[in-house]
Amino acid sequence: MAESMRIEADNLARRIAARILGDYPPPRLRHAEELLAELERAAAREVAAGEWNRLAAEIAGALRASGVDQFLRLPPIAKTMHPRIRGRSRGYLRHVLGSDRFSPEFQRALTESPVGKPLVNPHYPLSSPLLVQHAYHLIRLLEATQLDLAGLRLVVDFGGGYGGFCRLLRNICYREKYLIWDLPVMCALQRFYLRNVFPGTADGAAPANIEWLTGADPGARDVLMRHVAEREPSLFVATWSLSETPPTVREQIVPALEGCGYVLLAYQRAFGETDNVAWFGSLEKRLPQFRWQHFECPVYRNNFYLIGRNAARA
């Protein structure tokens, strides 16, 4: 009886959420023409190969063809960067709400923005499935390392999606340097999103503490290394991004991890022909200065976390 009641309650929540989604028009977003122009420039700079190069082209094409006001619903974005996560959202939410690290500031930051018309989480209609997943990543980091977000001076976000994790940290408390490393098309989308969710500057620019790097930028790794050296403690974040790059690209980024105070990595068991469990296990051994927690995600089987605190830096 209890199980049938729970299923019925879930179904009711989904119907309500679906109604909410259909009832409001998305806000008209600013800077659309600038985004489209930046996408054109970015197309000439793409340096990625394989799946991500194709996906970046699909995202740019969808934005040009369908407009930007509901960009989170466009198929290539909804499939990869803003999924429904139907089977996992309840588990993520249960852990977040039950954690000792869940604070009033965290609760306020879980309220979703209407920018891009995000999906509504049927288990927590103020939020979206992906924002709850981002919160879960952050909670697992805080629990594993006892990190004080207010003490951080640098966040390096490798593969920043459309900017949702950046928004979450800013809405909790973080105002120091935030460095996003991504493909040129993704950087353009992130700038567009963050300019619309944080529209406070007179010139309409993104928040001044955010900086972007791409593999196409000359000396990009040197810039990254300098930021890490100059700002302690720092946090390196890569959730299903480092694990979706070729091993040659990963090796270019690993030296930056050595100087970071904290590391938050999420990855799938394998990507193409790469055994990610073996690769990230090797990474753990290569960085013995970190106190690591390496475990399979209980909410998302065959996906793993590698979370570390650098005993010499943090």
C-alpha positions in Angstrom: 0.0 0.0 0.0 2.8 2.5 1.0 4.6 1.8 -2.3 1.5 2.3 -4.4 0.8 5.6 -2.6 4.4 6.7 -3.3 4.1 5.9 -7.0 0.8 7.8 -7.2 2.3 10.8 -5.4 5.3 10.7 -7.8 2.9 10.6 -10.8 0.9 13.5 -9.4 4.1 15.5 -8.9 5.1 14.9 -12.5 1.8 15.9 -13.8 1.9 19.1 -11.7 5.5 19.8 -12.9 4.5 19.2 -16.5 1.6 21.7 -16.1 3.9 24.3 -14.7 6.3 23.8 -17.5 3.6 24.5 -20.1 2.1 27.4 -18.3 4.8 30.1 -18.5 6.5 31.5 -21.5 10.3 31.7 -21.2 11.7 35.2 -20.7 13.1 37.0 -23.8 16.9 36.7 -23.4 19.3 39.5 -24.1 22.5 39.4 -26.1 21.1 36.8 -28.6 22.7 38.4 -31.6 26.0 38.6 -29.9 25.8 34.9 -29.0 25.1 34.0 -32.7 28.0 36.1 -33.9 30.3 34.5 -31.3 29.2 31.0 -32.4 30.3 31.9 -35.9 33.7 32.9 -34.7 33.9 29.9 -32.4 33.2 27.5 -35.3 36.5 28.5 -36.9 38.4 27.9 -33.7 37.2 24.4 -32.7 40.1 22.1 -31.9 38.3 19.1 -30.4 38.0 15.9 -32.3 35.4 13.2 -32.5 32.1 13.2 -30.5 32.5 16.6 -28.8 33.4 18.4 -32.0 30.2 17.0 -33.6 28.1 17.9 -30.6 29.5 21.5 -30.5 28.4 21.9 -34.1 25.0 20.5 -33.4 24.5 22.9 -30.5 25.5 25.9 -32.6 23.2 24.8 -35.4 20.2 24.3 -33.0 20.7 27.8 -31.5 20.8 29.4 -34.9 17.8 27.5 -36.2 15.4 27.5 -33.2 16.4 30.7 -31.3 17.8 31.1 -27.8 14.9 31.8 -25.4 14.3 28.0 -24.7 17.8 26.9 -25.4 17.8 24.3 -22.5 15.0 22.4 -24.3 16.9 22.1 -27.6 17.6 18.4 -28.3 21.5 18.5 -28.4 21.6 20.6 -25.1 18.8 18.7 -23.3 20.4 15.4 -24.2 23.9 16.2 -22.8 23.9 19.3 -20.6 20.4 19.6 -19.2 18.9 16.0 -19.0 15.8 14.9 -17.1 17.8 12.3 -15.1 14.5 10.6 -14.4 15.9 7.6 -12.5 18.3 9.4 -10.3 16.8 12.8 -9.3 15.1 11.4 -6.2 18.3 9.9 -4.9 20.3 13.0 -5.4 17.7 15.1 -3.7 17.4 12.8 -0.7 21.1 13.0 0.0 21.3 16.7 -0.5 18.4 17.5 1.9 19.6 15.0 4.5 23.2 16.3 4.6 24.7 18.3 7.5 26.2 20.6 4.9 22.8 21.6 3.5 22.4 25.2 4.7 19.8 28.0 4.2 22.2 29.5 1.6 22.3 26.2 -0.1 18.5 25.9 -0.1 18.1 29.4 -1.6 20.7 28.5 -4.3 18.6 25.4 -5.3 15.9 27.7 -6.7 16.2 27.5 -10.5 16.3 30.5 -12.8 13.7 30.7 -15.7 16.5 31.6 -18.1 16.5 29.1 -21.0 13.3 27.5 -19.7 14.9 24.7 -17.6 13.1 21.5 -16.8 11.3 21.3 -13.5 12.3 18.7 -11.0 9.1 16.7 -10.1 10.4 15.9 -6.7 11.4 19.6 -5.9 9.5 21.9 -8.3 11.5 25.0 -7.4 14.6 23.4 -8.9 15.6 21.5 -12.0 17.0 17.9 -12.2 20.4 19.1 -13.2 20.7 21.8 -10.5 19.9 19.1 -7.9 22.6 16.9 -9.4 25.1 19.8 -9.2 24.1 20.3 -5.6 24.8 16.6 -5.0 28.3 16.9 -6.5 29.0 19.9 -4.2 27.6 18.2 -1.1 29.8 15.1 -1.7 32.8 17.4 -2.0 32.0 19.3 1.2 31.4 16.1 3.1 34.6 14.4 1.9 36.9 17.3 2.5 35.3 19.7 5.0 36.0 22.5 2.5 35.0 26.0 3.5 33.7 27.6 0.3 34.3 31.1 1.7 38.0 30.4 1.9 38.5 29.4 -1.7 40.4 31.8 -4.0 40.1 30.0 -7.3 37.7 27.5 -9.0 38.8 25.8 -12.2 35.7 24.3 -14.0 37.0 22.0 -16.7 34.0 21.6 -19.1 31.5 24.0 -17.6 28.3 22.7 -19.3 26.1 25.8 -19.9 27.3 27.5 -16.6 25.0 25.9 -14.1 27.7 24.9 -11.5 29.2 28.4 -11.7 25.7 29.8 -11.0 25.2 27.5 -8.0 28.5 28.4 -6.4 27.9 32.1 -6.9 24.4 31.9 -5.4 25.8 30.2 -2.3 28.6 32.6 -1.6 31.5 32.3 -4.0 32.9 35.6 -5.6 36.6 34.9 -6.2 38.2 33.9 -9.5 36.2 31.4 -11.5 38.0 29.9 -14.5 36.1 27.9 -17.1 38.1 25.7 -19.6 35.9 24.5 -22.5 35.4 24.4 -26.2 34.8 27.8 -27.9 31.2 27.0 -28.7 30.5 26.0 -25.0 32.3 29.2 -23.7 30.0 31.3 -25.9 26.9 29.6 -24.5 28.2 29.9 -20.9 28.8 33.6 -21.4 25.3 34.1 -22.8 23.7 32.2 -20.0 25.6 33.9 -17.2 25.1 37.3 -18.6 21.3 36.7 -18.5 21.1 35.1 -15.0 23.5 37.8 -13.5 22.5 41.0 -15.5 23.7 43.5 -13.0 26.5 45.2 -14.9 25.8 48.3 -16.9 27.5 46.9 -20.1 25.7 43.6 -19.8 29.0 41.7 -19.3 29.3 38.4 -17.4 30.4 38.8 -13.7 33.9 40.1 -13.6 35.3 37.3 -11.6 34.6 34.7 -14.4 37.3 34.0 -17.0 37.3 31.6 -20.0 40.1 29.5 -21.5 40.0 27.1 -24.4 42.5 24.7 -25.9 42.6 27.0 -28.9 44.0 29.9 -26.9 47.8 30.3 -27.2 49.5 29.5 -24.0 46.2 28.3 -22.3 47.9 25.8 -20.1 50.5 28.3 -18.9 47.6 30.7 -18.0 45.9 27.9 -16.1 49.1 27.0 -14.2 49.7 30.7 -13.3 46.2 31.1 -11.8 46.7 27.9 -9.8 50.1 29.0 -8.5 48.9 32.5 -7.6 45.6 31.6 -5.8 45.5 29.2 -2.9 43.5 27.3 -2.0 41.9 26.3 -5.3 39.4 23.8 -6.4 39.5 21.8 -9.7 36.1 20.5 -10.9 35.5 18.1 -13.8 32.3 16.2 -13.8 32.1 13.9 -16.8 34.4 16.2 -18.8 38.0 15.2 -18.1 36.8 11.6 -18.5 35.4 12.4 -22.0 38.6 13.8 -23.4 41.4 11.8 -25.1 44.3 10.7 -22.8 46.6 13.2 -24.5 44.4 16.1 -23.5 44.1 14.7 -19.9 47.9 14.6 -19.6 48.1 18.3 -20.5 45.7 19.2 -17.6 47.1 16.9 -14.9 50.0 19.2 -13.9 47.5 21.8 -12.9 45.8 19.4 -10.4 49.1 19.0 -8.5 48.9 22.6 -7.2 45.2 22.6 -6.4 44.0 22.4 -2.8 40.8 20.4 -3.7 39.8 18.2 -6.6 36.2 17.0 -7.5 36.1 14.5 -10.4 33.2 12.5 -11.7 33.5 10.0 -14.5 31.9 7.0 -16.2 33.4 3.5 -16.2 34.7 3.8 -19.8 34.7 6.3 -22.6 35.4 4.8 -26.1 38.4 2.5 -25.7 39.6 4.2 -22.5 39.2 2.3 -19.2 38.4 5.3 -17.0 38.5 3.3 -13.7 42.1 2.3 -14.5 43.0 5.8 -15.6 41.6 7.7 -12.6 43.0 5.0 -10.3 46.4 5.7 -11.8 45.8 9.4 -11.3 45.1 8.9 -7.7 48.5 7.1 -7.3 50.3 9.8 -9.2 49.2 12.5 -6.7 50.0 11.0 -3.3 49.9 14.4 -1.6 46.1 14.2 -1.8 43.9 12.5 0.7 41.5 10.7 -1.7 38.1 9.3 -1.6 37.4 7.2 -4.6 34.0 5.5 -4.8 31.1 4.5 -7.1 28.2 6.9 -6.9 25.4 5.1 -5.0 22.8 7.0 -7.0 24.4 6.5 -10.5 25.8 3.0 -10.9 28.9 2.5 -13.0 29.8 6.2 -12.5 32.4 7.2 -9.9 33.8 10.1 -7.9 37.4 10.9 -7.2 37.5 13.6 -4.5 40.7 14.8 -2.9 42.2 17.3 -0.5 45.8 18.3 -1.0 47.5 18.0 2.4 50.2 20.5 1.4 47.8 23.1 -0.1 44.6 23.1 1.9 
